[in-house]
Structure formats: structure tokens, C-alpha cells
């Protein structure tokens, strides 16, 4: 992750949201982005594990992000139906 700079949290939040959208993750319906002192908190529900990894990677790549905290729940399609797996 990149070193913390003096980029305001609201700017980081906007940039993370843009990166997530570029990776096909719609906001705010799937993933919620909160930024506090350069730390990005990703929460909400995401359909596949690969989307979770893409979201973390996208947020990590944004200049000014010091840490990404994954609070997303991955929805998995199982034989018995849908269930939620928290990370």
C-alpha cells in the first residue's frame, strides 16, 4: 500500500469509488466505502470472492490509502441456496 499523504479522506473516498466502478462493482448498492485518516473500510455484500479481491486491490491502488479494512460479506451460491460468508 502507498504511504499516507495529505490527501483528504473525501477525495480518497471518491477515488476508491471510481476504481470500484471501473472494476464493475456498483456503488452504493453493493459495497460501501468509508475513509478515516487514510484507512479505507469496505463493507456491504458482494456476490463473488473474486469481486472481493478486486475491490481490495482497487482500493489499495488509490494514492493516499494507508490501509484497507475488509468488512464485506461474500454471497456464495451453494447447492442448498445462498448463504453469507463474512471476512
Secondary structure as UniProt FT lines:
FT   HELIX           9..22
FT   TURN            23..24
FT   TURN            27..30
FT   STRAND          31..36
FT   TURN            37..38
FT   STRAND          39..46
FT   HELIX           49..60
FT   TURN            63..64
FT   STRAND          67..78
FT   TURN            79..80
FT   STRAND          81..86
//
